[in-house]
Amino acid sequence: MLSAAILAVVVASGGIMLYPRLASARLWRATITPLASIIGSGFLVLGPILDVSFGLYAPAVMLALVLMAYAFGGAIRYNIRRIEADAHRPRGVEWAEQFSSLVLAFAYVISVAYYLNLFGAFAVSLTPLDDAYHAKILTTAVFVVILIVGWARGYGALERMEQISVGVKLAVIAGLLWGLTVHFGSTAQQGNLVFHPANVTGWSAIALTFGLIVTVQGFETSRYLGHDYDAETRVRAMRLAQIISTLIYMVYILLTAYVFSPQVLELDETSIIDMMTVVAPILPVLLVAAALSAQFSAAVADTSGSGGLIAEISHNRIPPRLAYAILVGAGLCLTWTLNIFEIISYASRAFAAYYAIQAAIAAASAWLRNDLQRLAIFTPLAVLGLSIVVFGQPVE
């Protein structure tokens, strides 16, 4: 009965995603790229990681992550407006922008590897080929597909592929949250909610939280869609993407933190499948479908962003198609040399470095405009970003 209800929610949600007025709305199209990247993997890995590591405090940690992300997003939104409003900015600010773009290009390389390694792990998780080797083989194949499509058709083709993937992902997430809501209610009614203490505390907890910032990353892709959308549209789209993703994350963690015992979980990249098996038989299959859609759309979002980014840095001497090839080559190296939790930690540090520089740029712009209120906000953000770079740690 629950499986049928979950499937009905998925179908209804999918219908809403396909509604022409929504699918063709300019603001929604601009929101798709950051939204695809933000929720590309968080709902797959954060539930098990936060549940096992932080126990009853998992929702508080999730709230800290999304608040950090929204604060960094505020700095980038400020910079988007300043770039369009200020025809001539100080040379030091321009140099900092160029350097931050280089850092972000490096971060994209790691994040795409992260997304597609999760794609490979989930794709083989319900098959007889459920092992790391075959997961990496599949990851390699998907890298090649994205390269071929991006090289042959460019950003427009990638965006269309991404829009379909985001629709499928959001529909499945809606079904997942409905199933978890029913399971949570049933567990609470029976008096079986679990409030277990954190396994990671003190400084280790802070360092681990720093190492998870990449799971709420992706909003910055709006910064590099200037060839398609004006500044105000990109600012609104980034804010909307962060609000939607925050609601999804918080509801998801609240529904998982108190119904699963960490003693029965083996923490790996596909732990969530074991968690959802006890909720409803249909959820593991839907979850794998969502994982494939989520990781593909997130990888496409960051690949698309990186093409525009590298073209901007090189003043179009390196076109987006060549940038796709560079990214894929580097991503394949990471795939075959690191495990998923190492990639997550490195990606978090790389994005934190970018956010730190963007916050410093925003602080400098605020200082030049004598905007002391924003200066007092952006300066600590820059320090926070540097702290994440230095102290962020992977899940063990």
DRENVEXSE-495818 format. One record per residue (C-alpha): residue number from 1; z, x, y. Coordinates in steps of 0.1 Angstrom, whole numbers, padded with zeros to 4 digits. Each point is the difference from the previous one (the first is absolute). Layout:
<pts>
+-----+-------+-------+-------+
!   k !    up !  east ! north !
+-----+-------+-------+-------+
! NUM !     Z !     X !     Y !
...
+-----+-------+-------+-------+
</pts>
This chain:
<pts>
+-----+-------+-------+-------+
!   k !    up !  east ! north !
+-----+-------+-------+-------+
!   1 !  0000 !  0000 !  0000 !
!   2 !  0009 !  0028 !  0024 !
!   3 ! -0031 !  0019 ! -0008 !
!   4 ! -0021 ! -0030 !  0008 !
!   5 !  0018 ! -0005 !  0034 !
!   6 ! -0005 !  0037 !  0008 !
!   7 ! -0037 ! -0002 ! -0008 !
!   8 ! -0003 ! -0032 !  0022 !
!   9 !  0016 !  0019 !  0029 !
!  10 ! -0024 !  0029 ! -0005 !
!  11 ! -0031 ! -0023 !  0000 !
!  12 !  0012 ! -0019 !  0031 !
!  13 !  0008 !  0032 !  0019 !
!  14 ! -0034 !  0014 ! -0010 !
!  15 ! -0016 ! -0031 !  0014 !
!  16 !  0017 !  0005 !  0033 !
!  17 ! -0012 !  0036 !  0001 !
!  18 ! -0035 ! -0012 ! -0005 !
!  19 !  0002 ! -0027 !  0027 !
!  20 ! -0030 !  0008 !  0023 !
!  21 !  0018 ! -0004 !  0033 !
!  22 !  0027 !  0025 ! -0011 !
!  23 ! -0024 !  0024 ! -0018 !
!  24 ! -0023 !  0002 !  0030 !
!  25 !  0027 !  0002 !  0027 !
!  26 ! -0003 !  0032 !  0020 !
!  27 !  0037 !  0007 !  0002 !
!  28 !  0004 ! -0005 ! -0038 !
!  29 ! -0029 !  0023 ! -0007 !
!  30 !  0017 !  0026 !  0022 !
!  31 !  0033 ! -0006 ! -0018 !
!  32 ! -0015 !  0006 ! -0035 !
!  33 ! -0003 !  0037 !  0002 !
!  34 !  0037 !  0008 !  0010 !
!  35 !  0013 ! -0028 ! -0022 !
!  36 ! -0019 !  0013 ! -0030 !
!  37 !  0014 !  0034 !  0005 !
!  38 !  0036 ! -0010 !  0007 !
!  39 !  0005 ! -0022 ! -0031 !
!  40 ! -0023 !  0021 ! -0022 !
!  41 !  0028 !  0013 ! -0022 !
!  42 !  0034 ! -0009 !  0014 !
!  43 !  0004 ! -0032 ! -0019 !
!  44 ! -0009 !  0019 ! -0032 !
!  45 !  0024 !  0030 !  0002 !
!  46 !  0027 ! -0010 !  0025 !
!  47 !  0017 ! -0027 ! -0021 !
!  48 !  0009 !  0023 ! -0030 !
!  49 !  0007 !  0030 !  0023 !
!  50 !  0024 ! -0018 !  0023 !
!  51 !  0016 ! -0020 ! -0027 !
!  52 !  0008 !  0030 ! -0022 !
!  53 !  0009 !  0023 !  0029 !
!  54 !  0018 ! -0023 !  0025 !
!  55 !  0012 ! -0030 ! -0020 !
!  56 !  0015 ! -0027 !  0021 !
!  57 ! -0010 !  0019 !  0032 !
!  58 ! -0037 ! -0001 ! -0008 !
!  59 ! -0008 ! -0027 !  0026 !
!  60 !  0018 !  0020 !  0027 !
!  61 ! -0021 !  0031 ! -0009 !
!  62 ! -0032 ! -0021 !  0000 !
!  63 !  0010 ! -0013 !  0035 !
!  64 !  0005 !  0036 !  0012 !
!  65 ! -0034 !  0010 ! -0013 !
!  66 ! -0019 ! -0029 !  0017 !
!  67 !  0020 !  0004 !  0033 !
!  68 ! -0009 !  0037 !  0000 !
!  69 ! -0037 ! -0009 ! -0006 !
!  70 !  0000 ! -0026 !  0027 !
!  71 !  0015 !  0025 !  0025 !
!  72 ! -0026 !  0026 ! -0008 !
!  73 ! -0026 ! -0027 !  0003 !
!  74 !  0013 ! -0008 !  0034 !
!  75 ! -0006 !  0036 !  0011 !
!  76 ! -0036 ! -0001 ! -0013 !
!  77 ! -0007 ! -0034 !  0016 !
!  78 !  0012 !  0015 !  0033 !
!  79 ! -0024 !  0029 ! -0005 !
!  80 ! -0029 ! -0023 ! -0008 !
!  81 !  0005 ! -0018 !  0033 !
!  82 !  0004 !  0033 !  0019 !
!  83 ! -0032 !  0015 ! -0014 !
!  84 ! -0021 ! -0030 !  0013 !
!  85 !  0019 ! -0003 !  0033 !
!  86 !  0002 !  0037 !  0010 !
!  87 ! -0035 !  0015 !  0006 !
!  88 !  0014 !  0035 !  0004 !
!  89 !  0032 !  0011 ! -0019 !
!  90 !  0016 !  0034 !  0003 !
!  91 ! -0016 !  0027 ! -0021 !
!  92 !  0032 !  0006 ! -0020 !
!  93 !  0001 ! -0037 ! -0010 !
!  94 ! -0037 !  0002 ! -0011 !
!  95 !  0008 !  0031 ! -0021 !
!  96 !  0029 ! -0018 ! -0016 !
!  97 ! -0023 ! -0029 ! -0008 !
!  98 ! -0025 !  0023 ! -0017 !
!  99 !  0028 !  0017 ! -0020 !
! 100 !  0015 ! -0033 ! -0011 !
! 101 ! -0035 ! -0011 ! -0012 !
! 102 ! -0002 !  0031 ! -0021 !
! 103 !  0034 ! -0007 ! -0015 !
! 104 ! -0010 ! -0036 ! -0007 !
! 105 ! -0032 !  0011 ! -0017 !
! 106 !  0021 !  0021 ! -0023 !
! 107 !  0024 ! -0029 ! -0006 !
! 108 ! -0029 ! -0023 ! -0009 !
! 109 ! -0011 !  0024 ! -0027 !
! 110 !  0034 ! -0002 ! -0016 !
! 111 !  0004 ! -0038 !  0004 !
! 112 ! -0033 ! -0008 ! -0016 !
! 113 !  0010 !  0022 ! -0029 !
! 114 !  0032 ! -0020 ! -0002 !
! 115 ! -0017 ! -0034 !  0001 !
! 116 ! -0026 !  0009 ! -0026 !
! 117 !  0025 !  0017 ! -0024 !
! 118 !  0020 ! -0033 !  0000 !
! 119 ! -0033 ! -0018 ! -0006 !
! 120 ! -0007 !  0021 ! -0031 !
! 121 !  0036 ! -0004 ! -0013 !
! 122 ! -0001 ! -0038 !  0003 !
! 123 ! -0035 ! -0003 ! -0013 !
! 124 !  0010 !  0016 ! -0034 !
! 125 !  0035 ! -0014 ! -0001 !
! 126 ! -0008 ! -0030 ! -0022 !
! 127 ! -0026 !  0019 ! -0022 !
! 128 !  0003 !  0023 ! -0031 !
! 129 ! -0010 !  0028 !  0024 !
! 130 !  0033 ! -0001 !  0020 !
! 131 !  0006 !  0036 !  0007 !
! 132 ! -0003 !  0024 !  0030 !
! 133 ! -0033 !  0016 ! -0012 !
! 134 ! -0020 ! -0032 ! -0002 !
! 135 !  0016 ! -0012 !  0033 !
! 136 ! -0013 !  0031 !  0017 !
! 137 ! -0034 ! -0004 ! -0015 !
! 138 ! -0003 ! -0035 !  0014 !
! 139 !  0014 !  0011 !  0033 !
! 140 ! -0028 !  0027 !  0001 !
! 141 ! -0026 ! -0027 ! -0007 !
! 142 !  0012 ! -0023 !  0028 !
! 143 !  0000 !  0030 !  0025 !
! 144 ! -0037 !  0004 ! -0009 !
! 145 ! -0008 ! -0037 !  0005 !
! 146 !  0016 !  0000 !  0034 !
! 147 ! -0019 !  0032 !  0009 !
! 148 ! -0034 ! -0015 ! -0011 !
! 149 !  0006 ! -0033 !  0019 !
! 150 !  0012 !  0017 !  0031 !
! 151 ! -0028 !  0026 !  0000 !
! 152 ! -0028 ! -0025 ! -0007 !
! 153 !  0012 ! -0030 !  0021 !
! 154 !  0026 !  0013 !  0025 !
! 155 !  0030 ! -0017 !  0015 !
! 156 ! -0016 ! -0035 !  0000 !
! 157 ! -0003 ! -0001 ! -0037 !
! 158 !  0035 !  0014 ! -0005 !
! 159 !  0015 ! -0027 !  0024 !
! 160 ! -0016 ! -0028 ! -0020 !
! 161 !  0013 !  0014 ! -0033 !
! 162 !  0034 !  0003 !  0017 !
! 163 !  0001 ! -0036 !  0013 !
! 164 ! -0006 ! -0014 ! -0036 !
! 165 !  0027 !  0023 ! -0014 !
! 166 !  0026 ! -0010 !  0027 !
! 167 ! -0006 ! -0037 ! -0007 !
! 168 !  0005 !  0005 ! -0038 !
! 169 !  0031 !  0020 !  0007 !
! 170 !  0017 ! -0024 !  0024 !
! 171 ! -0007 ! -0029 ! -0024 !
! 172 !  0016 !  0018 ! -0029 !
! 173 !  0030 !  0011 !  0021 !
! 174 !  0005 ! -0037 !  0010 !
! 175 !  0001 ! -0009 ! -0037 !
! 176 !  0023 !  0029 ! -0008 !
! 177 !  0025 ! -0010 !  0028 !
! 178 !  0000 ! -0036 ! -0013 !
! 179 !  0008 !  0012 ! -0035 !
! 180 !  0027 !  0022 !  0013 !
! 181 !  0015 ! -0028 !  0021 !
! 182 !  0002 ! -0023 ! -0030 !
! 183 !  0015 !  0028 ! -0021 !
! 184 !  0025 !  0009 !  0027 !
! 185 !  0011 ! -0036 !  0004 !
! 186 !  0004 ! -0004 ! -0038 !
! 187 !  0020 !  0032 ! -0003 !
! 188 !  0022 ! -0009 !  0030 !
! 189 !  0006 ! -0035 ! -0015 !
! 190 !  0012 !  0016 ! -0032 !
! 191 !  0023 !  0023 !  0019 !
! 192 ! -0018 !  0031 ! -0013 !
! 193 ! -0010 !  0018 !  0032 !
! 194 !  0006 !  0038 ! -0002 !
! 195 !  0017 !  0019 !  0028 !
! 196 !  0000 !  0036 ! -0012 !
! 197 !  0010 !  0030 !  0021 !
! 198 ! -0024 !  0025 !  0013 !
! 199 ! -0009 !  0030 ! -0022 !
! 200 ! -0011 !  0020 !  0030 !
! 201 !  0024 !  0004 !  0029 !
! 202 !  0008 !  0021 !  0030 !
! 203 ! -0026 !  0025 !  0012 !
! 204 ! -0020 ! -0004 ! -0032 !
! 205 ! -0005 ! -0036 !  0008 !
! 206 ! -0012 !  0008 !  0035 !
! 207 ! -0024 !  0027 ! -0012 !
! 208 ! -0014 ! -0024 ! -0027 !
! 209 ! -0006 ! -0027 !  0027 !
! 210 ! -0018 !  0026 !  0021 !
! 211 ! -0022 !  0008 ! -0031 !
! 212 ! -0010 ! -0037 ! -0002 !
! 213 ! -0015 ! -0005 !  0034 !
! 214 ! -0035 !  0002 ! -0014 !
! 215 !  0006 ! -0034 ! -0018 !
! 216 !  0000 ! -0017 !  0034 !
! 217 ! -0027 !  0022 !  0015 !
! 218 ! -0035 ! -0012 !  0009 !
! 219 !  0005 ! -0017 !  0034 !
! 220 ! -0014 !  0031 !  0018 !
! 221 ! -0035 ! -0008 ! -0013 !
! 222 ! -0004 ! -0024 !  0029 !
! 223 !  0000 !  0030 !  0023 !
! 224 ! -0033 !  0011 ! -0013 !
! 225 ! -0020 ! -0032 ! -0001 !
! 226 ! -0011 !  0003 !  0037 !
! 227 ! -0036 ! -0001 ! -0010 !
! 228 !  0004 ! -0036 ! -0012 !
! 229 !  0029 ! -0015 !  0020 !
! 230 !  0014 !  0003 !  0036 !
! 231 !  0035 !  0014 !  0006 !
! 232 !  0017 ! -0033 !  0004 !
! 233 ! -0014 ! -0014 ! -0033 !
! 234 !  0011 !  0031 ! -0018 !
! 235 !  0035 ! -0002 !  0015 !
! 236 !  0003 ! -0037 ! -0010 !
! 237 ! -0015 !  0007 ! -0035 !
! 238 !  0025 !  0029 ! -0007 !
! 239 !  0029 ! -0021 !  0011 !
! 240 ! -0011 ! -0030 ! -0021 !
! 241 ! -0006 !  0023 ! -0031 !
! 242 !  0035 !  0014 !  0004 !
! 243 !  0016 ! -0034 !  0004 !
! 244 ! -0017 ! -0014 ! -0031 !
! 245 !  0008 !  0031 ! -0021 !
! 246 !  0036 !  0000 !  0011 !
! 247 !  0004 ! -0037 ! -0011 !
! 248 ! -0016 !  0008 ! -0034 !
! 249 !  0022 !  0031 ! -0006 !
! 250 !  0033 ! -0015 !  0011 !
! 251 ! -0005 ! -0032 ! -0021 !
! 252 ! -0011 !  0021 ! -0030 !
! 253 !  0029 !  0024 !  0001 !
! 254 !  0026 ! -0028 !  0006 !
! 255 ! -0014 ! -0018 ! -0031 !
! 256 !  0000 !  0031 ! -0023 !
! 257 !  0032 !  0019 !  0011 !
! 258 !  0025 ! -0024 ! -0016 !
! 259 ! -0017 ! -0012 ! -0032 !
! 260 ! -0009 !  0032 ! -0018 !
! 261 !  0025 !  0025 ! -0015 !
! 262 ! -0010 !  0036 !  0007 !
! 263 !  0013 !  0010 ! -0035 !
! 264 ! -0030 ! -0017 ! -0016 !
! 265 ! -0026 !  0016 !  0022 !
! 266 ! -0019 !  0032 ! -0007 !
! 267 ! -0011 !  0012 !  0035 !
! 268 ! -0037 !  0008 !  0001 !
! 269 ! -0030 ! -0012 !  0019 !
! 270 ! -0004 ! -0031 ! -0021 !
! 271 !  0036 ! -0010 ! -0003 !
! 272 ! -0006 ! -0033 !  0018 !
! 273 ! -0020 ! -0013 ! -0030 !
! 274 !  0031 !  0002 ! -0022 !
! 275 !  0019 ! -0018 !  0027 !
! 276 ! -0025 ! -0029 !  0003 !
! 277 ! -0003 ! -0004 ! -0037 !
! 278 !  0034 ! -0018 ! -0001 !
! 279 ! -0010 ! -0023 !  0029 !
! 280 ! -0032 ! -0016 ! -0015 !
! 281 ! -0026 !  0010 ! -0026 !
! 282 ! -0029 ! -0002 !  0025 !
! 283 !  0015 !  0023 !  0026 !
! 284 ! -0007 !  0033 ! -0017 !
! 285 ! -0037 ! -0009 ! -0002 !
! 286 ! -0001 ! -0012 !  0036 !
! 287 !  0020 !  0030 !  0011 !
! 288 ! -0025 !  0024 ! -0015 !
! 289 ! -0028 ! -0020 !  0017 !
! 290 !  0019 !  0002 !  0033 !
! 291 !  0006 !  0037 ! -0005 !
! 292 ! -0036 !  0008 ! -0006 !
! 293 ! -0010 ! -0021 !  0031 !
! 294 !  0028 !  0014 !  0021 !
! 295 ! -0006 !  0037 ! -0008 !
! 296 ! -0037 ! -0004 !  0004 !
! 297 !  0002 ! -0018 !  0033 !
! 298 !  0026 !  0025 !  0013 !
! 299 ! -0021 !  0030 ! -0010 !
! 300 ! -0031 ! -0016 !  0016 !
! 301 !  0020 ! -0006 !  0032 !
! 302 !  0012 !  0036 !  0003 !
! 303 ! -0035 !  0013 ! -0011 !
! 304 ! -0015 ! -0021 !  0028 !
! 305 !  0025 !  0011 !  0025 !
! 306 ! -0005 !  0037 ! -0009 !
! 307 ! -0037 ! -0003 !  0005 !
! 308 !  0004 ! -0011 !  0035 !
! 309 !  0029 !  0024 !  0006 !
! 310 ! -0019 !  0031 ! -0011 !
! 311 ! -0031 ! -0011 !  0019 !
! 312 !  0021 ! -0003 !  0031 !
! 313 !  0017 !  0034 ! -0004 !
! 314 ! -0033 !  0017 ! -0005 !
! 315 ! -0018 ! -0019 !  0027 !
! 316 ! -0023 ! -0015 ! -0027 !
! 317 ! -0010 !  0035 ! -0013 !
! 318 !  0015 ! -0011 ! -0033 !
! 319 ! -0012 ! -0036 ! -0007 !
! 320 !  0022 ! -0025 ! -0018 !
! 321 ! -0020 !  0003 ! -0032 !
! 322 !  0006 !  0037 ! -0003 !
! 323 !  0037 ! -0006 !  0008 !
! 324 !  0001 ! -0023 ! -0030 !
! 325 ! -0012 !  0028 ! -0022 !
! 326 !  0026 !  0025 !  0014 !
! 327 !  0028 ! -0026 ! -0006 !
! 328 ! -0011 ! -0008 ! -0036 !
! 329 ! -0002 !  0037 ! -0009 !
! 330 !  0035 !  0007 !  0013 !
! 331 !  0013 ! -0031 ! -0016 !
! 332 ! -0012 !  0010 ! -0034 !
! 333 !  0018 !  0033 !  0003 !
! 334 !  0032 ! -0018 !  0007 !
! 335 ! -0005 ! -0025 ! -0029 !
! 336 ! -0002 !  0028 ! -0026 !
! 337 !  0028 !  0022 !  0014 !
! 338 !  0029 ! -0023 !  0011 !
! 339 !  0019 ! -0030 ! -0014 !
! 340 !  0002 ! -0033 !  0019 !
! 341 !  0035 !  0004 !  0014 !
! 342 ! -0009 !  0035 !  0014 !
! 343 ! -0031 ! -0015 !  0016 !
! 344 !  0021 ! -0028 !  0016 !
! 345 !  0024 !  0026 !  0015 !
! 346 ! -0027 !  0023 !  0013 !
! 347 ! -0019 ! -0030 !  0015 !
! 348 !  0032 ! -0012 !  0017 !
! 349 !  0005 !  0034 !  0016 !
! 350 ! -0036 !  0002 !  0012 !
! 351 !  0001 ! -0035 !  0016 !
! 352 !  0034 !  0007 !  0015 !
! 353 ! -0015 !  0031 !  0017 !
! 354 ! -0027 ! -0021 !  0015 !
! 355 !  0025 ! -0027 !  0011 !
! 356 !  0021 !  0027 !  0016 !
! 357 ! -0029 !  0014 !  0020 !
! 358 ! -0011 ! -0035 !  0011 !
! 359 !  0036 ! -0008 !  0011 !
! 360 !  0000 !  0032 !  0020 !
! 361 ! -0033 ! -0009 !  0016 !
! 362 !  0014 ! -0034 !  0009 !
! 363 !  0031 !  0016 !  0014 !
! 364 ! -0021 !  0024 !  0021 !
! 365 ! -0021 ! -0029 !  0013 !
! 366 !  0031 ! -0021 !  0008 !
! 367 !  0015 !  0030 !  0019 !
! 368 ! -0032 !  0005 !  0020 !
! 369 !  0001 ! -0037 !  0009 !
! 370 !  0037 !  0002 !  0008 !
! 371 !  0007 ! -0026 ! -0027 !
! 372 !  0035 !  0011 ! -0009 !
! 373 !  0007 ! -0030 ! -0023 !
! 374 ! -0029 !  0009 ! -0024 !
! 375 !  0008 !  0037 !  0004 !
! 376 !  0035 ! -0007 ! -0014 !
! 377 ! -0016 ! -0017 ! -0030 !
! 378 ! -0029 !  0023 ! -0008 !
! 379 !  0019 !  0033 !  0003 !
! 380 !  0025 ! -0008 ! -0028 !
! 381 ! -0029 ! -0013 ! -0021 !
! 382 ! -0017 !  0034 !  0002 !
! 383 !  0032 !  0016 ! -0012 !
! 384 !  0003 ! -0025 ! -0028 !
! 385 ! -0035 !  0008 ! -0011 !
! 386 !  0007 !  0037 ! -0001 !
! 387 !  0032 ! -0006 ! -0020 !
! 388 ! -0020 ! -0019 ! -0026 !
! 389 ! -0025 !  0029 ! -0003 !
! 390 !  0028 !  0025 ! -0006 !
! 391 !  0024 ! -0020 ! -0021 !
! 392 ! -0020 ! -0027 ! -0019 !
! 393 !  0004 !  0003 ! -0038 !
! 394 ! -0018 ! -0015 ! -0030 !
! 395 !  0014 ! -0024 ! -0026 !
! 396 !  0014 !  0019 ! -0029 !
+-----+-------+-------+-------+
</pts>
